[in-house]
Amino acid sequence: SSTPFLPTINLIEPISEIPVNAAAQKSAANEIEIAEKNF
């Protein structure tokens, strides 16, 4: 009964990381846009 927990954890971890990566990419894109406007 312990084997089903490992794939479940492996599936949950990347899903929880996706919003963080998306937010980081959005903030980076916003910083690039601001930098381009300043130039």
C-alpha atoms as an extended CHARMM CRD file, in Angstrom:
* protein
*
        39  EXT
         1         1  SER       CA              0.0000000000        0.0000000000        0.0000000000  PROA      1               0.0000000000
         2         2  SER       CA              3.0450000000        2.2780000000        0.2770000000  PROA      2               0.0000000000
         3         3  THR       CA              3.8420000000        2.1690000000       -3.4630000000  PROA      3               0.0000000000
         4         4  PRO       CA              0.8750000000        4.3220000000       -4.6340000000  PROA      4               0.0000000000
         5         5  PHE       CA              2.1020000000        7.2170000000       -2.4790000000  PROA      5               0.0000000000
         6         6  LEU       CA              5.3670000000        7.6730000000       -4.3740000000  PROA      6               0.0000000000
         7         7  PRO       CA              3.8350000000        8.3590000000       -7.8300000000  PROA      7               0.0000000000
         8         8  THR       CA              1.2090000000       10.5700000000       -6.1960000000  PROA      8               0.0000000000
         9         9  ILE       CA              3.8890000000       12.7010000000       -4.5360000000  PROA      9               0.0000000000
        10        10  ASN       CA              5.8830000000       12.8530000000       -7.7780000000  PROA      10              0.0000000000
        11        11  LEU       CA              2.7940000000       14.0880000000       -9.6200000000  PROA      11              0.0000000000
        12        12  ILE       CA              1.8550000000       16.6650000000       -6.9800000000  PROA      12              0.0000000000
        13        13  GLU       CA              5.3090000000       18.2540000000       -6.7320000000  PROA      13              0.0000000000
        14        14  PRO       CA              5.6840000000       19.4010000000      -10.3760000000  PROA      14              0.0000000000
        15        15  ILE       CA              2.0850000000       20.6520000000      -10.4340000000  PROA      15              0.0000000000
        16        16  SER       CA              2.7530000000       22.8290000000       -7.3840000000  PROA      16              0.0000000000
        17        17  GLU       CA              5.9450000000       24.1600000000       -8.9970000000  PROA      17              0.0000000000
        18        18  ILE       CA              4.2950000000       25.1640000000      -12.2950000000  PROA      18              0.0000000000
        19        19  PRO       CA              2.4590000000       28.2480000000      -10.9140000000  PROA      19              0.0000000000
        20        20  VAL       CA              5.6860000000       29.4500000000       -9.2830000000  PROA      20              0.0000000000
        21        21  ASN       CA              7.5880000000       29.1530000000      -12.5650000000  PROA      21              0.0000000000
        22        22  ALA       CA              4.7760000000       30.8500000000      -14.4820000000  PROA      22              0.0000000000
        23        23  ALA       CA              4.6900000000       33.7240000000      -11.9800000000  PROA      23              0.0000000000
        24        24  ALA       CA              8.4690000000       34.0960000000      -12.2000000000  PROA      24              0.0000000000
        25        25  GLN       CA              8.3120000000       34.1910000000      -15.9990000000  PROA      25              0.0000000000
        26        26  LYS       CA              5.5360000000       36.8150000000      -15.8810000000  PROA      26              0.0000000000
        27        27  SER       CA              7.4920000000       39.0280000000      -13.4840000000  PROA      27              0.0000000000
        28        28  ALA       CA             10.6030000000       38.6560000000      -15.6570000000  PROA      28              0.0000000000
        29        29  ALA       CA              8.5960000000       39.5790000000      -18.7540000000  PROA      29              0.0000000000
        30        30  ASN       CA              7.1760000000       42.6240000000      -16.9550000000  PROA      30              0.0000000000
        31        31  GLU       CA             10.6740000000       43.7340000000      -15.9450000000  PROA      31              0.0000000000
        32        32  ILE       CA             11.8630000000       43.3770000000      -19.5570000000  PROA      32              0.0000000000
        33        33  GLU       CA              8.9160000000       45.4520000000      -20.8100000000  PROA      33              0.0000000000
        34        34  ILE       CA              9.6200000000       48.1720000000      -18.2260000000  PROA      34              0.0000000000
        35        35  ALA       CA             13.3110000000       48.2040000000      -19.1760000000  PROA      35              0.0000000000
        36        36  GLU       CA             12.4430000000       48.5280000000      -22.8790000000  PROA      36              0.0000000000
        37        37  LYS       CA             10.0590000000       51.4180000000      -22.1490000000  PROA      37              0.0000000000
        38        38  ASN       CA             12.7610000000       53.2140000000      -20.1460000000  PROA      38              0.0000000000
        39        39  PHE       CA             15.1370000000       52.9830000000      -23.1180000000  PROA      39              0.0000000000
